[in-house]
């Protein structure tokens, strides 16, 4: 969640991935805004808004809801899903935003919950850190403790680029035993059958390229896509993915009855939380509400989420 790099950053504006569209046009147009927590104006606004929200909700949005993880059980029947993987348990978590009111203590509790789910596959869909890579370092042993039969995979989000330390984040993922996919894929096998985990670079600050990510894959291989921004699903659908898992939106982080999310960042205006299907090819895309927070240390009617999928054909 959040869209921008630090003021003065040299990172170029996002461009469309290499699949025949205008390479100079942003994937998700919009004005860049810097929500750097180190800036005095942001801190003042954060304190005022947090104080107001806390008074209105009696501390619920600040103290209770952000620390009460919801485990969502989702059974999906997917056309063409390989029979050898019938009942595959995929655990998805997203948007930890380490360094912004989330640290090793919260991650230890998350890791314990993940172990209880007995996952076959673990997927992380971006924004491990809020800005700087260093807060991730003390969490490496916790991330390393997460285990699954077919391994654990991750992609980067826009906040992983924000401090311009994405290479350090990538190195720590590898140290923790995660396979970080940046326009690449990995095959998992069961007997003579296989399926692909495909990961794309971030759409706001990186360079997603589905063609590069699927290079060498047979068309008949069933493909699970990990992509931070959920609205990318409309671009991804024609490439034949069986399911897209995303985060980024935090579900809005603050929601109200009958209104829904007050605001969501670029890249998650259409797909905000839960399960959707794209118009073209009817590709399912699931949006996880995220584990951490950004911009403001509150959640309201939008609990942090761990998603446990059971995939069937």
Backbone bond lengths (Angstrom), bond angles and torsions (degrees), N, CA, C in turn:
res aa  C-N    CA-C-N  psi(-1)  N-CA   C-N-CA  omega(-1)  CA-C   N-CA-C  phi
1 X - - - 1.462 - - 1.522 108.91 -
2 X 1.336 117.39 151.53 1.453 120.39 -172.22 1.505 108.38 88.52
3 X 1.324 117.73 152.67 1.447 116.66 -168.01 1.512 117.11 -122.08
4 X 1.315 120.03 -7.19 1.442 115.95 -159.95 1.506 114.44 -127.37
5 X 1.312 113.89 169.78 1.447 122.14 175.86 1.511 108.89 -97.88
6 X 1.329 116.31 168.77 1.457 121.03 179.52 1.522 110.42 -59.99
7 X 1.315 116.04 146.79 1.452 121.14 178.18 1.514 109.81 -55.89
8 X 1.319 117.15 130.01 1.448 121.26 -178.13 1.506 113.60 89.29
9 X 1.327 118.44 2.37 1.459 121.61 -178.57 1.510 110.84 -63.13
10 X 1.331 116.13 148.30 1.460 122.22 178.06 1.509 112.47 -92.65
11 X 1.349 117.46 -0.18 1.453 119.99 -178.61 1.521 109.27 -65.26
12 X 1.343 119.05 128.76 1.459 120.98 -177.78 1.520 110.94 -69.66
13 X 1.340 116.60 159.64 1.460 119.35 177.35 1.511 110.83 -63.49
14 X 1.344 117.91 151.24 1.461 120.34 -179.14 1.512 111.14 -64.83
15 X 1.320 115.94 147.08 1.454 121.94 179.29 1.518 108.98 -128.34
16 X 1.308 115.50 165.30 1.447 119.26 179.34 1.520 110.38 -69.26
17 X 1.323 115.29 151.15 1.456 120.64 178.45 1.518 109.75 -70.39
18 X 1.291 115.51 165.74 1.452 122.26 -172.57 1.528 110.18 -82.76
19 X 1.322 116.90 80.16 1.461 119.08 174.50 1.517 110.38 -143.84
20 X 1.320 115.86 36.67 1.445 120.29 170.66 1.503 115.70 98.08
21 X 1.358 119.08 -6.32 1.450 120.72 178.81 1.523 109.89 -89.89
22 X 1.312 116.45 174.33 1.453 121.99 -177.84 1.524 110.44 -61.22
23 X 1.360 118.29 114.41 1.464 120.39 -175.78 1.520 113.29 -69.94
24 X 1.345 117.79 -12.31 1.452 119.38 -178.59 1.510 113.92 -99.41
25 X 1.316 117.50 0.38 1.462 121.98 -175.55 1.521 110.49 -98.32
26 X 1.351 118.61 129.50 1.466 120.05 178.37 1.525 111.54 -60.02
27 X 1.319 116.55 145.36 1.459 120.58 178.35 1.526 110.22 -67.03
28 X 1.333 115.98 -44.04 1.456 121.23 179.64 1.528 108.51 -124.29
29 X 1.333 117.88 90.74 1.468 121.03 -177.08 1.517 111.54 -60.48
30 X 1.309 115.57 150.70 1.455 120.72 177.35 1.506 110.99 158.08
31 X 1.316 115.13 165.10 1.456 120.75 -178.49 1.518 110.14 -77.57
32 X 1.326 115.69 135.68 1.452 120.88 176.55 1.528 109.99 -76.14
33 X 1.324 116.40 134.60 1.457 121.95 177.39 1.522 108.15 -129.37
34 X 1.319 115.94 136.67 1.462 120.11 -179.20 1.516 109.83 -101.67
35 X 1.334 116.02 116.69 1.458 121.53 178.50 1.530 110.22 -107.83
36 X 1.319 116.57 41.66 1.455 122.17 -178.41 1.531 109.74 -63.67
37 X 1.358 118.12 115.09 1.465 120.29 -178.57 1.513 113.70 -62.58
38 X 1.351 118.64 -14.52 1.456 120.40 -179.82 1.524 112.17 -79.70
39 X 1.313 117.06 -11.42 1.452 120.13 -178.87 1.529 110.56 -80.23
40 X 1.338 116.04 137.00 1.460 120.69 -174.55 1.520 111.80 -61.25
41 X 1.330 117.27 -42.40 1.460 119.91 -177.78 1.520 110.98 -62.31
42 X 1.338 116.26 -38.25 1.462 119.38 179.19 1.524 110.45 -67.26
43 X 1.331 116.51 -41.62 1.458 120.14 -179.57 1.527 111.08 -61.77
44 X 1.318 116.55 -42.42 1.465 119.73 179.08 1.515 110.37 -62.23
45 X 1.336 116.54 -46.07 1.458 120.86 -179.92 1.516 111.16 -62.88
46 X 1.331 116.11 -40.52 1.448 120.86 -179.36 1.528 110.82 -63.02
47 X 1.335 116.43 -44.81 1.465 120.55 -179.38 1.526 110.44 -62.30
48 X 1.321 117.08 -46.24 1.458 120.81 -178.66 1.520 111.80 -63.59
49 X 1.356 116.37 -45.18 1.458 120.12 -177.49 1.517 111.06 -70.13
50 X 1.329 116.80 -38.87 1.457 120.32 179.27 1.524 110.64 -65.74
51 X 1.347 116.19 -41.95 1.456 119.93 178.93 1.523 110.70 -62.57
52 X 1.324 116.31 -42.33 1.466 120.16 179.63 1.523 110.81 -63.73
53 X 1.340 115.83 -46.30 1.463 119.61 -179.46 1.524 111.37 -63.11
54 X 1.325 116.09 -39.25 1.464 120.02 -179.18 1.516 111.40 -65.83
55 X 1.328 116.82 -40.49 1.452 120.19 177.95 1.520 111.34 -64.38
56 X 1.336 115.82 -41.18 1.457 120.34 -177.32 1.526 112.29 -68.89
57 X 1.304 116.99 -31.37 1.462 120.44 -172.90 1.526 113.16 -111.63
58 X 1.322 116.95 4.97 1.455 119.64 178.61 1.518 113.29 64.72
59 X 1.320 117.73 30.50 1.466 122.09 179.24 1.509 114.09 84.97
60 X 1.344 117.63 -5.44 1.473 120.81 -178.11 1.521 111.45 -57.61
61 X 1.327 116.74 -49.19 1.470 121.32 -175.05 1.516 112.09 -71.64
62 X 1.314 117.04 -20.06 1.461 120.99 -175.41 1.526 111.83 -99.38
63 X 1.325 115.51 -41.76 1.453 119.38 -171.15 1.526 114.10 -105.96
64 X 1.328 118.19 -37.31 1.468 119.90 -172.39 1.526 112.45 -92.34
65 X 1.314 117.29 -60.97 1.460 119.49 -170.63 1.531 114.36 -60.91
66 X 1.327 120.19 -41.74 1.469 118.79 -179.01 1.521 114.23 -61.03
67 X 1.340 118.25 -19.83 1.468 121.67 -176.50 1.524 112.32 -106.87
68 X 1.326 117.61 12.97 1.463 120.62 179.23 1.528 109.50 -119.52
69 X 1.322 113.05 91.01 1.456 121.94 -175.75 1.528 110.78 -67.66
70 X 1.326 115.82 134.43 1.461 120.97 173.25 1.523 109.11 -100.13
71 X 1.321 116.09 129.00 1.468 121.21 176.53 1.518 107.78 -97.65
72 X 1.320 115.84 113.35 1.468 121.37 -178.55 1.526 108.84 -97.32
73 X 1.311 116.65 121.68 1.457 122.70 176.84 1.535 108.01 -97.01
74 X 1.318 116.87 119.59 1.462 121.51 -175.04 1.529 109.59 -127.74
75 X 1.313 116.42 116.38 1.465 121.35 175.02 1.527 108.69 -98.08
76 X 1.319 115.76 125.97 1.460 120.52 -178.18 1.525 110.62 -124.21
77 X 1.328 115.87 130.55 1.459 121.82 171.68 1.522 107.23 -101.39
78 X 1.333 115.21 119.16 1.455 120.98 -170.14 1.517 110.99 -120.55
79 X 1.324 118.15 125.27 1.469 120.98 178.71 1.522 111.33 -58.16
80 X 1.320 115.92 132.32 1.457 120.84 176.47 1.509 115.19 79.53
81 X 1.332 117.22 1.76 1.463 118.64 -179.55 1.523 109.21 -64.18
82 X 1.335 117.64 131.48 1.472 120.24 -174.19 1.523 113.86 -62.98
83 X 1.330 116.21 131.32 1.454 121.44 -176.83 1.519 112.55 -61.69
84 X 1.317 116.81 -29.43 1.469 119.81 -179.59 1.528 112.18 -63.15
85 X 1.334 116.89 -22.46 1.464 121.09 -179.23 1.528 112.03 -105.91
86 X 1.321 117.48 15.58 1.458 122.18 -178.05 1.535 110.93 -51.86
87 X 1.342 115.89 127.92 1.465 120.42 -179.70 1.519 114.11 83.62
88 X 1.334 117.21 13.16 1.470 121.10 -179.22 1.523 110.58 -55.23
89 X 1.339 116.00 127.01 1.467 121.43 178.79 1.533 108.97 -96.91
90 X 1.326 114.63 111.42 1.463 121.51 -179.37 1.529 108.16 -110.27
91 X 1.322 116.30 123.10 1.458 121.33 175.65 1.522 108.73 -102.00
92 X 1.330 115.90 125.50 1.463 122.00 178.38 1.522 109.91 -114.88
93 X 1.346 115.33 130.40 1.451 120.09 166.91 1.521 108.10 -131.26
94 X 1.312 116.95 160.47 1.463 119.61 -170.85 1.519 110.53 -156.23
95 X 1.322 116.32 160.33 1.466 123.55 167.45 1.530 113.30 50.61
96 X 1.320 115.71 62.10 1.468 119.96 177.42 1.526 111.20 -73.29
97 X 1.324 117.33 -35.64 1.470 123.14 179.91 1.526 111.37 52.29
98 X 1.330 115.65 50.32 1.455 120.80 178.30 1.525 109.90 -58.58
99 X 1.322 115.36 135.07 1.454 120.55 -176.59 1.511 112.48 103.41
100 X 1.332 117.31 -8.83 1.467 121.16 176.83 1.525 108.08 -128.53
101 X 1.339 115.75 83.91 1.461 122.67 177.44 1.530 113.12 63.78
102 X 1.292 118.23 14.42 1.467 122.67 172.66 1.524 107.73 -135.20
103 X 1.334 115.75 129.82 1.454 119.83 -178.33 1.509 111.54 -145.23
104 X 1.321 116.74 -157.73 1.451 121.86 -171.40 1.535 111.61 -64.34
105 X 1.319 118.31 -35.10 1.468 120.41 -179.16 1.525 111.15 -62.63
106 X 1.324 117.09 -45.78 1.458 120.52 178.90 1.525 111.37 -67.20
107 X 1.333 116.50 -37.06 1.463 120.19 -180.00 1.525 111.65 -68.21
108 X 1.321 117.50 -33.75 1.463 120.20 176.75 1.529 110.90 -63.23
109 X 1.336 116.27 -41.04 1.463 119.90 177.61 1.521 110.85 -65.57
110 X 1.327 116.39 -39.59 1.460 120.50 177.83 1.528 111.00 -63.12
111 X 1.333 116.60 -45.04 1.462 120.82 -179.14 1.533 110.91 -61.03
112 X 1.327 116.80 -39.28 1.468 120.13 178.03 1.528 110.64 -63.58
113 X 1.329 116.62 -41.89 1.462 120.71 178.46 1.519 111.37 -64.41
114 X 1.326 116.61 -40.12 1.466 120.58 178.00 1.526 110.53 -62.34
115 X 1.329 117.51 -42.06 1.466 120.72 178.86 1.528 110.66 -60.24
116 X 1.316 116.40 -39.07 1.466 120.58 -179.12 1.529 112.18 -63.89
117 X 1.318 117.16 -23.44 1.470 121.04 -178.49 1.528 112.39 -82.63
118 X 1.307 117.93 -8.91 1.466 123.95 179.59 1.538 111.15 48.36
119 X 1.318 116.72 61.87 1.467 119.99 -175.29 1.524 113.19 -72.86
120 X 1.326 114.97 147.74 1.468 120.80 168.76 1.527 110.33 -86.03
121 X 1.330 115.48 -26.76 1.452 121.87 -175.04 1.527 108.15 -148.93
122 X 1.332 117.45 136.64 1.459 122.46 176.98 1.521 108.59 -116.21
123 X 1.338 116.24 131.29 1.463 121.00 -179.56 1.524 109.50 -128.71
124 X 1.323 116.15 130.22 1.456 121.92 174.64 1.525 108.12 -114.01
125 X 1.349 117.07 129.81 1.460 119.56 -170.00 1.530 113.84 -112.49
126 X 1.328 117.68 40.44 1.452 121.40 165.04 1.508 116.74 103.32
127 X 1.361 114.92 158.46 1.458 125.40 -177.38 1.521 111.85 65.00
128 X 1.318 115.62 60.03 1.460 119.56 173.79 1.515 109.94 -70.08
129 X 1.341 117.78 -35.86 1.462 121.05 -179.63 1.519 109.63 -117.06
130 X 1.330 114.83 160.44 1.468 120.28 177.01 1.525 110.68 -77.80
131 X 1.345 116.76 -44.85 1.461 121.07 179.27 1.526 110.89 -153.67
132 X 1.319 116.71 -62.42 1.469 121.14 -178.82 1.523 110.03 -83.93
133 X 1.332 115.65 149.17 1.463 121.24 -177.93 1.528 112.47 -77.50
134 X 1.318 118.13 -27.13 1.459 122.06 -169.84 1.530 114.30 -55.85
135 X 1.349 121.32 -39.84 1.467 119.67 179.55 1.528 114.13 -60.16
136 X 1.308 117.22 -16.83 1.465 120.53 178.24 1.527 111.80 -76.38
137 X 1.338 116.05 -22.89 1.463 119.56 -171.47 1.526 112.75 -61.02
138 X 1.344 117.23 -45.06 1.467 118.67 -178.40 1.524 111.99 -71.73
139 X 1.334 116.66 -11.80 1.464 120.54 179.42 1.526 112.92 -93.17
140 X 1.331 117.84 -2.80 1.462 120.29 -178.40 1.531 111.81 -57.50
141 X 1.358 119.91 -46.99 1.473 118.45 178.21 1.523 112.98 -60.50
142 X 1.341 117.03 -35.17 1.466 120.17 179.10 1.526 109.69 -67.67
143 X 1.313 117.10 -45.87 1.470 120.88 178.37 1.529 110.48 -63.24
144 X 1.337 115.89 -36.09 1.471 119.83 179.32 1.523 111.52 -67.05
145 X 1.334 116.86 -27.00 1.466 120.18 -178.95 1.526 112.59 -74.02
146 X 1.322 117.75 -16.60 1.467 121.36 178.67 1.527 108.55 -73.20
147 X 1.319 116.80 123.61 1.455 121.45 -175.53 1.523 110.65 -130.70
148 X 1.320 115.88 145.23 1.458 121.95 176.70 1.523 109.33 -149.08
149 X 1.314 115.92 151.11 1.462 122.78 -175.66 1.519 112.68 -52.72
150 X 1.344 116.83 -44.66 1.465 120.78 -176.17 1.524 112.79 -104.27
151 X 1.331 116.89 12.26 1.453 119.54 175.41 1.516 113.75 98.53
152 X 1.330 114.26 -177.18 1.463 121.55 -176.89 1.525 108.71 -135.39
153 X 1.336 114.72 138.05 1.461 121.75 -169.66 1.523 109.88 -133.45
154 X 1.326 116.07 151.61 1.457 120.58 -177.08 1.517 111.04 -146.70
155 X 1.332 115.10 157.47 1.465 122.17 169.52 1.522 107.72 -128.81
156 X 1.320 115.93 164.54 1.454 121.34 178.14 1.529 110.54 -88.51
157 X 1.334 115.41 151.76 1.454 122.00 172.00 1.516 110.26 -114.15
158 X 1.321 116.85 177.58 1.460 120.06 -176.56 1.529 112.89 -63.78
159 X 1.335 117.89 -32.50 1.464 119.62 179.02 1.526 111.66 -72.08
160 X 1.303 118.18 -25.14 1.464 120.33 176.36 1.528 111.20 -67.37
161 X 1.324 116.20 -20.56 1.468 122.21 175.58 1.525 112.54 -92.68
162 X 1.331 116.90 -18.10 1.462 120.57 -166.29 1.523 113.24 -59.42
163 X 1.313 118.08 -39.57 1.456 120.88 178.07 1.512 113.09 -87.00
164 X 1.336 116.39 7.11 1.472 123.27 -178.66 1.539 110.59 57.64
165 X 1.341 115.17 35.39 1.461 121.33 179.26 1.523 110.77 -123.95
166 X 1.348 115.44 31.55 1.462 119.71 -177.20 1.522 112.68 -61.88
167 X 1.320 117.73 -29.71 1.465 119.46 179.19 1.531 110.88 -70.09
168 X 1.344 116.62 -34.97 1.460 119.88 175.39 1.525 110.65 -67.42
169 X 1.331 116.50 -40.03 1.460 120.23 176.56 1.529 110.03 -61.29
170 X 1.316 116.40 -43.93 1.465 120.70 179.18 1.526 110.76 -60.25
171 X 1.326 117.02 -43.83 1.466 120.78 -178.97 1.524 110.90 -62.32
172 X 1.330 116.72 -38.65 1.466 119.57 -179.47 1.523 111.69 -72.29
173 X 1.331 117.64 -32.98 1.460 119.98 172.13 1.524 110.04 -58.40
174 X 1.313 116.28 -47.32 1.474 119.94 -179.54 1.528 110.91 -62.74
175 X 1.326 116.70 -40.34 1.465 120.50 179.13 1.527 111.08 -62.46
176 X 1.332 116.18 -31.55 1.465 121.83 -179.88 1.521 112.60 -85.69
177 X 1.339 117.24 0.27 1.455 120.44 176.26 1.515 114.73 88.81
178 X 1.343 117.96 7.98 1.458 121.28 175.10 1.522 109.81 -84.54
179 X 1.324 116.15 144.99 1.453 121.27 169.60 1.521 107.33 -93.04
180 X 1.336 116.67 111.99 1.456 120.42 178.92 1.525 108.60 -88.64
181 X 1.322 115.15 124.62 1.461 121.11 -176.80 1.529 109.76 -105.91
182 X 1.322 115.93 114.08 1.478 121.31 177.23 1.530 107.07 -121.08
183 X 1.321 115.25 95.16 1.469 121.46 -173.86 1.528 110.32 55.45
184 X 1.342 114.32 49.34 1.461 120.25 -179.28 1.523 108.55 -150.14
185 X 1.323 115.77 177.41 1.464 120.06 -179.53 1.516 110.78 -142.81
186 X 1.323 114.94 165.11 1.460 122.35 173.73 1.516 107.83 -136.83
187 X 1.310 115.88 143.97 1.466 121.52 178.28 1.519 109.42 -100.95
188 X 1.319 116.13 135.95 1.453 120.27 169.45 1.526 107.43 -114.54
189 X 1.317 116.68 147.64 1.468 120.61 -171.46 1.520 111.39 -127.83
190 X 1.308 114.53 146.30 1.453 123.14 172.61 1.522 106.93 -138.69
191 X 1.330 116.74 105.63 1.458 120.30 -174.18 1.520 110.07 63.35
192 X 1.321 116.45 -126.70 1.461 120.82 179.29 1.525 112.72 -92.93
193 X 1.324 116.78 2.70 1.459 121.53 -177.53 1.529 110.21 -102.02
194 X 1.338 115.80 153.60 1.460 120.23 178.09 1.528 109.97 -145.25
195 X 1.305 115.86 158.89 1.459 122.54 171.59 1.524 107.52 -141.52
196 X 1.330 116.20 159.89 1.457 120.52 -174.64 1.519 111.10 -112.77
197 X 1.338 115.38 138.41 1.455 122.48 169.22 1.528 105.40 -102.43
198 X 1.328 116.94 115.85 1.457 122.28 -176.54 1.524 108.74 -111.07
199 X 1.327 116.97 131.67 1.455 120.89 178.96 1.508 111.38 -124.25
200 X 1.339 116.54 133.45 1.460 121.62 179.19 1.523 111.12 -106.96
201 X 1.318 115.40 153.57 1.454 121.39 174.73 1.531 109.28 -66.65
202 X 1.325 116.12 160.29 1.460 120.63 -178.69 1.524 111.13 -61.61
203 X 1.340 116.01 142.53 1.464 120.93 -174.99 1.524 113.62 -85.21
204 X 1.333 118.24 -16.82 1.452 120.40 -178.77 1.520 112.82 -94.04
205 X 1.315 116.69 -35.93 1.466 119.80 -175.85 1.517 113.07 -125.41
206 X 1.313 118.10 -4.54 1.461 122.43 178.65 1.516 111.61 -112.82
207 X 1.339 115.55 -154.43 1.455 121.61 -174.47 1.528 109.73 -138.24
208 X 1.321 118.49 76.83 1.473 120.13 -177.89 1.524 111.56 -64.72
209 X 1.332 116.02 138.21 1.455 121.08 -177.73 1.532 108.54 -145.14
210 X 1.328 117.65 92.56 1.473 120.24 -178.95 1.519 113.48 -59.58
211 X 1.319 117.63 -37.62 1.469 120.10 -178.64 1.523 110.74 -63.47
212 X 1.332 116.19 -42.94 1.463 119.86 177.88 1.529 110.39 -65.86
213 X 1.319 116.19 -40.28 1.463 120.86 -177.20 1.520 112.22 -64.33
214 X 1.329 117.15 -31.39 1.466 120.98 -176.82 1.518 113.30 -100.54
215 X 1.300 117.03 6.96 1.468 120.76 -177.10 1.535 110.52 -56.06
216 X 1.327 115.73 126.90 1.458 121.52 178.75 1.510 114.29 89.27
217 X 1.328 117.79 -5.64 1.459 120.64 179.12 1.523 111.12 -83.85
218 X 1.316 116.38 135.44 1.461 120.71 174.07 1.527 109.26 -71.40
219 X 1.324 116.82 142.78 1.461 121.37 -179.25 1.523 112.71 -59.59
220 X 1.320 116.25 -25.55 1.471 119.79 -176.28 1.528 113.07 -79.19
221 X 1.331 118.12 -12.03 1.468 121.80 -178.06 1.529 109.52 -74.91
222 X 1.326 116.62 128.77 1.466 120.71 177.61 1.519 108.93 -71.91
223 X 1.357 116.34 136.66 1.462 120.85 -170.00 1.535 111.60 -125.62
224 X 1.323 115.35 125.77 1.465 123.48 172.56 1.522 107.31 -98.79
225 X 1.344 116.93 126.04 1.463 121.36 -177.42 1.525 110.62 -103.67
226 X 1.324 115.74 131.25 1.465 122.58 170.85 1.522 107.62 -108.21
227 X 1.335 116.33 120.85 1.466 121.77 -177.59 1.518 108.17 -147.98
228 X 1.329 117.56 126.85 1.465 120.26 -173.18 1.521 112.45 -60.63
229 X 1.318 118.15 -51.18 1.467 121.45 -176.34 1.524 110.88 -84.80
230 X 1.333 118.52 119.85 1.469 120.60 -175.06 1.527 114.36 -67.82
231 X 1.340 117.88 -32.42 1.461 119.44 -177.49 1.523 112.62 -66.40
232 X 1.321 116.87 -11.71 1.468 120.46 175.02 1.528 111.08 -65.74
233 X 1.319 116.97 -12.91 1.466 120.91 -178.52 1.523 112.15 -56.05
234 X 1.325 117.02 -34.59 1.464 119.57 -179.50 1.524 111.56 -67.83
235 X 1.332 117.02 -26.95 1.462 121.10 174.92 1.520 110.02 -81.88
236 X 1.332 116.67 -36.44 1.466 121.23 -174.41 1.525 113.29 -75.58
237 X 1.329 117.47 -30.88 1.466 121.23 -172.11 1.527 114.69 -51.31
238 X 1.330 120.00 -43.80 1.469 119.20 -178.37 1.525 114.75 -65.39
239 X 1.324 117.61 -12.10 1.460 120.47 -177.89 1.531 112.92 -85.23
240 X 1.316 117.36 -0.19 1.449 120.10 171.83 1.518 115.83 85.43
241 X 1.314 118.15 25.99 1.457 120.05 175.77 1.522 109.98 -75.02
242 X 1.335 116.02 145.27 1.452 120.16 -179.74 1.508 113.58 -84.27
243 X 1.347 117.42 -22.37 1.463 122.42 -177.31 1.516 107.92 -166.74
244 X 1.327 116.86 138.13 1.467 121.63 173.12 1.518 109.19 -113.73
245 X 1.335 116.19 131.59 1.461 123.03 173.42 1.524 108.93 -110.49
246 X 1.337 116.57 130.74 1.458 121.76 -176.59 1.521 110.78 -140.32
247 X 1.333 115.08 171.63 1.453 122.97 174.06 1.515 109.10 -135.66
248 X 1.337 116.73 -121.89 1.465 124.63 168.57 1.526 114.58 76.90
249 X 1.318 119.06 -43.98 1.464 121.41 -171.31 1.519 113.87 -77.40
250 X 1.339 117.50 -26.60 1.471 123.96 -169.64 1.527 110.92 58.70
251 X 1.324 116.75 15.84 1.459 120.34 -175.05 1.517 112.83 66.18
252 X 1.339 115.67 11.80 1.458 122.01 -173.90 1.518 111.86 99.29
253 X 1.337 116.30 -22.89 1.470 125.67 -179.82 1.524 112.14 71.05
254 X 1.323 117.40 -36.18 1.473 122.39 173.50 1.525 107.37 -127.02
255 X 1.331 115.90 122.06 1.463 121.46 -178.38 1.529 109.58 -130.07
256 X 1.315 115.51 154.36 1.458 120.63 177.16 1.522 109.56 -131.39
257 X 1.332 117.03 148.05 1.466 119.72 178.63 1.525 111.30 -56.01
258 X 1.321 115.84 141.69 1.462 125.79 179.35 1.536 113.82 66.93
259 X 1.325 116.98 -15.37 1.468 120.30 -179.49 1.517 110.92 -102.96
260 X 1.323 116.47 -41.15 1.453 120.95 -175.82 1.516 110.86 85.42
261 X 1.329 115.64 -148.86 1.462 121.05 -177.88 1.525 110.70 -69.63
262 X 1.330 115.86 133.96 1.465 119.43 177.86 1.521 110.95 -70.32
263 X 1.330 116.67 -36.22 1.453 120.57 179.27 1.515 109.44 -157.79
264 X 1.307 116.31 149.35 1.466 122.37 172.94 1.523 107.86 -137.21
265 X 1.325 117.82 153.58 1.463 120.55 -176.09 1.524 112.66 -78.41
266 X 1.310 114.87 165.11 1.464 119.75 173.55 1.524 109.48 -53.10
267 X 1.313 115.06 138.42 1.457 119.89 -178.49 1.507 113.10 95.12
268 X 1.358 116.35 -2.51 1.469 119.21 176.45 1.530 110.20 -147.83
269 X 1.306 116.65 42.78 1.462 120.99 176.21 1.532 111.59 -85.00
270 X 1.321 116.09 -28.98 1.469 121.10 -176.22 1.526 111.86 -94.78
271 X 1.308 116.34 -47.43 1.462 122.70 -179.26 1.529 107.49 -108.81
272 X 1.339 117.49 114.14 1.460 121.23 -166.96 1.524 113.12 -115.28
273 X 1.328 117.81 -45.48 1.462 119.85 176.34 1.526 108.66 -157.39
274 X 1.331 115.41 146.27 1.454 119.67 176.24 1.525 113.74 81.49
275 X 1.316 115.02 -156.91 1.458 122.30 -170.78 1.529 112.02 -98.56
276 X 1.333 114.99 134.24 1.456 122.58 175.37 1.527 108.36 -135.18
277 X 1.332 115.61 170.68 1.459 121.94 172.49 1.528 108.18 -132.62
278 X 1.306 116.16 133.62 1.458 119.59 178.44 1.524 109.74 -70.33
279 X 1.313 115.58 154.94 1.466 120.20 178.02 1.521 110.09 -66.25
280 X 1.312 116.49 -46.94 1.462 120.32 179.42 1.521 110.14 -82.05
281 X 1.307 115.87 126.26 1.472 124.01 177.31 1.527 113.90 65.67
282 X 1.315 117.43 1.16 1.466 121.00 174.36 1.535 111.23 53.29
283 X 1.331 116.63 42.66 1.460 120.83 -179.99 1.527 109.83 -76.57
284 X 1.326 118.51 128.06 1.466 119.73 176.23 1.526 111.13 -72.43
285 X 1.327 115.66 139.24 1.466 121.93 173.89 1.522 107.51 -132.51
286 X 1.313 115.80 126.41 1.461 120.10 -179.84 1.524 109.17 -111.18
287 X 1.351 115.80 131.82 1.456 122.12 -178.35 1.522 109.74 -111.66
288 X 1.319 115.92 112.55 1.456 123.10 177.79 1.531 109.27 -81.11
289 X 1.335 117.84 137.90 1.466 122.11 -176.51 1.528 113.32 -74.20
290 X 1.315 116.98 -6.69 1.450 119.40 177.42 1.516 113.40 89.36
291 X 1.331 114.61 161.78 1.456 121.84 -177.54 1.525 111.53 -100.28
292 X 1.325 116.69 -39.14 1.459 121.05 -177.49 1.513 112.50 -102.00
293 X 1.322 114.54 -160.09 1.464 121.86 -178.46 1.522 108.76 -136.74
294 X 1.330 115.41 162.67 1.454 120.72 174.24 1.521 108.43 -145.49
295 X 1.316 115.97 160.99 1.466 124.26 -179.75 1.521 112.65 66.70
296 X 1.333 118.15 -55.83 1.461 122.34 177.15 1.525 109.31 -131.36
297 X 1.347 118.42 140.20 1.474 121.10 -177.71 1.524 112.41 -83.83
298 X 1.334 116.24 49.51 1.464 120.25 -178.71 1.530 110.10 -137.65
299 X 1.325 114.29 154.84 1.461 123.19 167.11 1.523 107.08 -136.25
300 X 1.329 115.13 143.82 1.452 118.93 178.99 1.521 109.13 -141.67
301 X 1.335 116.05 118.57 1.468 123.11 -175.71 1.525 111.11 53.50
302 X 1.319 115.40 36.59 1.471 120.82 -175.51 1.529 108.64 -158.20
303 X 1.321 115.99 67.72 1.456 121.23 -174.05 1.524 112.07 -63.74
304 X 1.339 117.35 152.82 1.466 120.00 172.31 1.520 109.90 -60.19
305 X 1.324 116.20 152.32 1.468 120.23 -169.76 1.520 112.97 -130.97
306 X 1.316 114.62 138.77 1.462 123.49 164.37 1.522 105.95 -118.28
307 X 1.320 116.79 125.29 1.468 120.43 -176.49 1.515 109.85 -106.23
308 X 1.335 115.43 131.28 1.467 121.79 177.75 1.526 107.54 -118.13
309 X 1.323 115.60 110.98 1.463 120.94 -179.69 1.521 110.35 -96.77
310 X 1.319 114.55 145.00 1.463 120.99 166.70 1.527 105.53 -118.77
311 X 1.320 115.63 111.37 1.465 120.70 -173.98 1.512 111.22 -97.22
312 X 1.327 115.16 132.24 1.464 121.60 -179.20 1.530 110.19 -136.42
313 X 1.315 114.09 159.09 1.463 119.85 177.58 1.521 111.93 -91.37
